[in-house]
Amino acid sequence: MRPDLEVADVFRRHGADYRRDHDRHLGRVERRVMAAVEARRTAALGGHAEHCTDCGLVRQAYNSCRNRHCPKCQGLARAEWLAERQAELLPVPYFHVVFTVPAQVAEIAFQNKAAVYAILFKAASDTLRVAAADPRHLGAEIGMVSVLHTWGQNLHHHPHVHCVVPGGGLSVDGQRWVACRPGFFLPVRVLSRLFRRLFLERLQSAFDAGQLRFFSDLADLADADVFTARLAELKRIEWVVYAKPPFGGPEQVLAYLGRYTHRVAIANSRLVSLGQGKVSFRWKDYRQHDKSKLMILNADEFIRRFLLHALPDGFHRIRHYGLFANGHRVAKLAQCRLLLAAPTPPTPDRATDYRQRYHCLTGHSLDICPGCGGTMASLSSIPRKAPTRPDTS
C-alpha cells in the first residue's frame, strides 16, 4: 500500500524550483537521482495495464525507477541480496562494529566522495583484519560485510561504515576455527587508534597522488603545509569506533542487514507532512537518549540534504572483505563450515519473473487485487512516455 506521503511527492512538487535555484551547483549524479525519483511509478517509465480476473477492476501499473537512492525501489534488490547472505552465514555469534570519522574529515569526504569513502572502507576493514590477526587479540583471519552510510537522522552529512563480523576466524594455517571470547570481539581502544592511523596514512597518500580536490571553505587545504597541519590536528583527537553487543543468532544478523544494507537517507515512513513549502519528518536525537522529535525544513533544504547522500556512479556501498572477499569466498566459507561441522546451505532458487522472485523472497504478492483480493492479470504494455523537450526553434 502506498504511504500517504513519499519523498517522490516532495521532488515532484518542488524539484523544478530547486533545479532553477541551484542549476549551477547541481551535478549529473544529483540530477539523475531527482529525475528517477520524480518519474518512479509514473507514465514516464511505462508499465502495463492489468485487470482483476474476479471483479474486473482495471488499473495501470507503472514501472519502478530502480534507482538505488529511491526509498521505494530497493525491495527486490534487498531480498535477493539477503537470500545470498543467508547461504553464507556461519553458526557463530556475529558482532556489529561502526567506524565514524570526525567532522573535519567528513568535510573533506563531501568534496571527494569516491576517494575518501573508499579510504573509509579500506581503513575500517584493514583495522579489523590487522587487529584480529594479532595473536594478542585473536590470531585469526576474519571476514566481514561492510555497509557505507553517509547520513544521520537529521539528514546531515555523517559518513560512517557498519561492519558485521563473525566472532572468530581461521587460524594462520587454515586448519582450526579460532573463536573469540564470549561476548567480546576486539578491544575498541585498539581499533580506534589503529583506524585513525590507517585512515590518515591513506588520506595523506591520496593527497600526495593528487587525488583530492578542495574548493569553497576548504580551498586552503590544497596547500601541502595547510593539509599537513590539518592531519596533525586529527591525530590529536579521539576517533569513534563503536562495538555493539553481539547478535543473538543468524536470524538477527539477517534482520539487521535487511534494515541497513539497502537503506537510503530517509524512509517514506518517517515523513509527516508536506505543505506551504515545508517538509516535516520524524527523527531520533541520539544525544538525548534516542528521543523522538519532529523536524520541519523548507522543501528546498530538505531536497538539498537528501541529495547530499547521492553516491558517485559505480561506487559500491556494500563490500566484502577477508573470508567474505569475492575472490575466495566460496572456498574459505567451505573450509569454515568443515571446521565448524556446519552443513552446506542450499542454493537459493532464482525465479525469472520479477513478480515471482519478489513473492518467493518476501512472501508478499504483487498480483493481488486491491479491491477484492482476487488475482490481477496483465492486459497490455504501456510504453514509456516520450520526454518533453524544450522548444529550441
N, C-alpha and C positions, 0 to 999 in steps of 0.2 A: 504493500500500500504506500502511495506517495505521501511523504510528510507534508504538513501544512506549509512549510517554508523550506526552501533549498538555497544553497549557495548560488545555483544557477539563476534563481529569481533575482538575486542582487545584481549579478552581472548583466542579465537581460535588461533590467530597468535602468542601471546606472553605468554600464560598460561603455556606451558611446561617449558619454560625458567624460569618463575617465581617460579614454583614448585621446579625446580632443585636448584635455588639460595637461596631459603628460606625454604627448606624442614624441617629444624629443628624447625622453628618458626610457621609453618602452623598448625592450629588446625583442628579438624574434621569438625566443622561448616564451616570454610573458604573453606576447600577442597570440601565440598558438594555444596557450593554456586558456586564455579568455575566450577565444573563438570556439574551442572544443566544448568548454563548459556551457557556453551560451547555446550551442547547437544540439546538445545531447537531448535525445527523445523528442526531436522536432522534425518537421518535414525536410529540413536542410540535409539530414543524414539518410533520408529514405527509410524504408521499412517494409511492412506488409499489412494488408487488411486481413482480418480474421473474424470468424463468426462462431457462436456457440451452437454446437450440434443439438443441444437440448432446448434452449429457449429462443434461439435465433438472434441473440444480441450480436451486433456488428460493431467492431471498433478498429481503429488504426493503431498499430503498434510500431513505433518508430525506433530506430537503431540507437544503440549506446555510442557515446563518443570514444570510449575505451582509453581515454587519457588517464595516465597514472596519477594526475593531480586532482581528478574529479572525485568528489566524495561518494558518488553512487556507482562508479564503474569498476570497482575492484572486487566485486563479489566472486565471480568465477575464477579470476586470477588468484585470489586468496585461497579459495577452496582447493584448486589444483595444486598450489604450492604446498599447502598443509598436508595434502594426501601424500605427496612425495616425502615430506619431512617425517610423517608418521612411520613410513617404512624404514627410516634411518635412526629412529630413537633407540637408545640403549637402556637396559633395565638398571639404571643407576640414578642417584639423585642429580638434579641439574641446578646450576646456580645462575643468577642474573647479576651481571656487573655493568655499571653505567659509567662511561668516561665523558666528562664535561670539560670544555675549555673555558678559560677566563674571558670576560667581556672584551678585553683588549685584543684577544686572538679572534673572537667572533667578528670583530670589525674587519680584520684582515681577511677572514674567511668570506665575508659577504662580497668583497671586491674581487676575490679569487676563488670562486666556489669549487671548480673542478680540482684545482691544485691542492687547496687546503683541506677540503673534505677527504680527498684521497690520503693525505698525510694523517688525518684523524683516524681513518680506518686502519692504516698500516701501523701507526704508533700504538693504538689500542690492542690490536691483535698481537703485535710483537711483545708488548708488555706482558700480556697473559702467557704467551708461549715461553718467553725467556724466564719469567718468574717460576713457572711451573716446571721447567726443565732443570732448575737449580735443585740439587739433592737436599739442600737445607729446607726446601719447602715441599716439593712433591717428587721431583726427579722423574718426570714422565713427559711424553709427547701428548698434548691435549688437542682438542678440536673445538670449534665454536661457530655459531651463526651470529653475524653482526648486522645490525639494522641502524641506519642513519635517520635521526630525527633532527629537524632544524628549527623547531618551534617550541614555545612554551604555551601555557594555557591561554595567555592573553594575545597570542599570535605574534609576539615579538621574535626577533631572530635569536635563537638559542640552540646552536648546534651541539649535539651530543650523540654518542653511539651506545646502543644497547647490545650487550653480548650475552648470549645464552650458552652456557658451557657445562658439559658433563663433569661430574665430580670425580675425576680421575683420568687416567690415560694409559698409553702403552709404555712399558719400560724401554730403556735405551736399546736393548736387543730385540724388542718387539715380542718377547716370549711371556710376559706377565702383564696382568692388568694391575695398575697401581692406583688404589683408591685413596681419596683424600680423607682427612679426619671427619668424623660425623658432624654435620652442621657447620663445617669451616672449610673454605676453599683455599684462599691465599690471603696473606696479610695486606690490608688495604693501604697502610702507610708505605709499604714497599712498592705496591702497584702505583700509587700516586706519584712518588718521586721518580720512579723509572719511566712512567708515562710522560712526565714533564720533560725529562732529559731527552728521550727518544723523539718526542714531538718537536722540541726546539731545535734539535740537531737537523731534522729533516726540513724544518722551515728555513733554517739558515742555508741549507744546501739548495733549496728551491730558489731562494733569493740570489745566491751566487750563480745559479744557472740561468738567471734572467726569466724565471717562470712566474714571477709575481709582478702585478701592476698596481699602482696606487694613484688615487685621484681624490679630489674634493678635500675633506678634512684630513685624509691620510696621505696627501701628496708628499709631505716632507719625509715619509718613510722610504721614498725612493733613494734617498741619500744613505750610503752604506754606514756612515757613522751613526746617524739617527736610528737606523734599523738595528744596529748592534746594541745601542743603548736601550732600545725597547725590549730586546730579548734579555738583556741583563736585568731589567725590571721584572720580567716574567719569571726569571729564575729565582727571584727572592720571595715570591708569593706561593702559597699552598694551592695545588690543583686538586679538584674534586674528583675522586673515584669512589663510587658508592657500590658496595656489595650487598644485595638484598638477601633475605633468608632463602634457603633452598626451596625449590618446588617440591610438592608432595609426591609427584609421580609424573609419568609421561603425559597423562591426560591434562594435568595442569600446565605442562610445558606447551602443549598444542593450543590450549585455550589462551595462554599468554601470547604466543606467536600470532594467533589469529587476530588478536587485538592490536598488535604493534606493527606487524610486517608491512601491511598494505594500507596503513593509516595515512590520511592526509592532514593538512594543517588544522582543519576543523570539520567535525561531522555535522551533517544536516540536523541531527537530533539536538544539537546544542543551540541552534538558532531559536530565538523567541519571537522577534517581530521585525518588520521592515515597513517603514513609513516616514513620511516627511523628511526623506533624505537621510534617515538614520537606521542603523542596524543594531539590534541588541542580541546578546548571546550570553549563555551561562559559562562561567569559568571557575576553576578551583584555585584559591590562593594558598599555595603550598607554604608560604611564610606564616600563615595563620592557621596551621593545622588543617589544611585542605578545606577551609571554609568555602562554601559555595557562594558566588557573587554574580551580579549581573553587570555586564559591561555594555555601554552604549557608545557607538562610534558613528561618525559621519560615514556614509556609504563610500565616499572617496578613500577615507582612511582604512576602512575595512578591506576594500579591494587591494589597496597598497600593501597592507600586512599579509593578506593571502598570497600575493604574488612574490613576497619576499622568499617564499619557500619553493619556488619553481626551480627544479634541478636542471643542470646543463643536459643537452641532448646526449643520449647514450650513457649517462652516468648511472651506475648500478648502486642502488641504495640498500640492497641486501647482498651480503658477501659471506663466503665460507672460507674458513682458514684451518690449518693444521690437519687433523684427521678428516675433516669435512671438506678439504680443498678439492675442487673438481677433478684435478689430475689423477688422484689416487683414492678417492672417496670409497669406491666400491671395495677395493682390496683391503683398505685399512679397517673399514667397518666390519668386513667379513672376519678379519683377524680378532677384532674386539669381541664380536659375538662368540667366536670359538673359545676365547679365554673366559668369557662370562657364562658359557654354556647357555647362550640365548638362541632361540630358534630364528631362522631367517624369515622375515615377514613377507607376506605375499605382495606381488607387484600390483599396484592399483590399476583397475580397469580404465580404459580410455574410450569412452563413447565418442563417436564422431560428431553427432549433432549437438549444437550449443545447449539446447534445452534439456536434452537427455543427460549431458555431462553435468549441468547445473543441478538437476534433480538427483542424480546419483551421489554427487559430492555434498550437497547441502540438505537434501531431504525436502526441499521446497520446490513445488511445481510452478512453471510459468504458463501452464496450459489450462489453468482453472478459470472458469468464467466468474467475473466479479459480481454478476447478477444472481445466478442460481447455483453456482458451484459445479456446473457441467464442464464439458471439455471444449476448449477453443481449438478450431481447425483453421488452417491458413486458406485464404481465398485467392489473393493475388499479391504480387510485389508492388511496392511503391518506390519509384526511382528517386534518387537524390534530387533535391531542388537545386536548380542552377543558381550559383551565387549572383547576387545583384552587383553589377559593375557600374561605377560612376560614368556619367556621360562625358566623354573627352573631346567631343566634336567642337 
